[in-house]
Amino acid sequence: MPNPTNAGVTIVRGDITEQDVDAVVNAANSSLLGGGGVDGAIHRKGGGDILAECRELRSSSHPDGLPTGQAVATTAGRLPARRVIHTVGPVWAKSEDRSELLASCYRESLRVARESGARTVAFPAISTGVYGWPLDDGARIAVATVREEADDFDEVRFVLFDERSYEIFAAELSGR
């Protein structure tokens, strides 16, 4: 499958838990203790070391959970990545514009990646699953934000699990 690129921003169709990058981003819930979708897959495949560090974060710096739009890093456990950056995406609401919170997930994740020395980062399509964000709009926000913030990285990769998501991100990345 072709791999559209834009100055170090790439997309692949695949499984985010299999990405050999410096940091993989987890679309976490605020508890940081695992869940469904990407979050559950990362915790299951990465193993107990990720959960142990998340519990430590909950008992120290984030006793009330991680706020929406922010990001923190942990070990990647058994994943091929070296770090997991957890970020909490907003739940989509027709009655309220939460676009800035979604953009903040990408910005803050890249800030944490930069501070940890990461040169390659893999993102899922944050908030476009169970949180209900429309995929077209989620892709627009994700690509625009990453393009603004990706200069310090060798590669920022969007990893899309299904063909529809891949096609929508590919169109956004290529400007179609």
N, C-alpha and C positions, 0 to 999 in steps of 0.2 A: 504494500500500500504506500502511496506517495507520502512524503513527510514535509508538508509546507513549513517554511521557516521565514522568520523576519528578524534579522539582527540578533541571533541567539535565542529567539523564542520559537519553540518547535511544538508540534503535537504528534502524539502517537495514539493508536488504539491499543489498549492493553490493560494490564492489571497494575495498579499503583504499588502494590506490595512486592512486585518483582523488579522495580526500577533500581538500577545500580547507579545511584547519584549520591551526592554529599548529604542532601536533605530531602525528605519526602514530607509533604504537607498532609496533615490529617484534618479532615472536616469533622472535628470533634463536637461533642455536646459540652455544655458548660461544666458538667461534673468532672470531666477528664477521665472518667472511669470506664470508658468503653460504651458501645452502643451498637447500632445497626449500620448498614451500608459500609462506606469507606472506613469509618471509625471502628466498627466491629472487625472488619477484615484486617486492619493494621494491628489491632490488639491481639487477635487470634494468631496471626502468622508471626508477629514480632515477639510474642511470648510475655512471660510474667515480668521481665525487667522493665518494660514500658509501663505497665500498670503500677509497679512498685515506685517508679519515679513520679508518676502522676499522683499517687497517694501522698508522696512526700510534698509535692507542690500544694496539694489540698491542705495538708497539715501545717504548712509554713506560709508561703507567699499568697496563696489563693484559697483561703478557708471557705469562701462563699462561692467558689467556682471561678472559671475563667470568663470574664465579660465578653459579650459579643463584639467582634471586630478586633480583639487582641490576640496575641500569639505567644506561646512559650515552647521551649525545646526540651526534649528528653532523648535518652538513648534510643536507638532503633532496634535494640534486642537482636533477634534472629533475622531481621530484614537485611537485604543487600545494601540498603542505604546506611549512612553513618549516623544520622540524626533523624528524629521525627519532630516536626514543628506542628504543634496542635493549635488550631484556630477555630473559633466558634462563629459560624456564619449566622446571619439573621434569617428568621422565618419570614417569607414573603407575605406582605399584606397589601391588598388592593387599596386600602384606605389610607396608607401611610407610606411615604417614600423612604425606604431604608437603603437606598443605593450606596450612600456614603459608608454605611456599616459594612456592606459587602466589599466595596473597594478597600476599606481598611483591613479586611482579612488578608488580602493579597499584599498590600503595602507592609503591614506589620509582620507577616510571615517572611517577606524578603528582608526586612530590617533584622529580624532575629537570625535569619540565615547568614546575612552579611556579618553580623557580630560574632557568629560562631565560625567564621572562616569558610563557609560553603561557597563553592564555585559553580555547582550544578544543583538545581532544585526541580522537583517534580510536584505539580499541583493536580488535584482532582477538580471537577467543576463544583466548587463550593456552593452550597445551599440549593442546588438544582434538583436534588433528590427529594427526600421526605420533607424538607423544609419548604418545598413548593415554589422556588424561584423559577420563573419562566426561563427556559433554556436559552432562547435567543438573547434575552436581556442579560442573563448571567454571563454568557459568552462575551457580549459587548463590554460589560464592566470589567471582566477578568482580563481580556486582551488589552484594553486601553490602559488599565492600571499597570499591568506587567510591562507593557511597552515603555511606560514612563519611568519604571523603577529598575529595569533589568540591566542597565549599563555595567554594573560591577560584576556581572556573572558571565561565565563561559556559556552556560545554557540554562534557560528556564523552560521547562517542558510541561505542557498540559497532557495529562494521561486520561483519555476518555475510554470508558468501559464498553460503550455500545456504538454502533454505526451511526445512529442519528446524532448523538452528541459529537462524535468525531466530525461529521459533515458540517454541523453548525459552527463548531470552533474553527474548522478549516476555512469556511466561507468568511468568518469574521477576521481571521488572521490574514487572509489574502485580499481583504477589502471588497469581496463580492456581495 
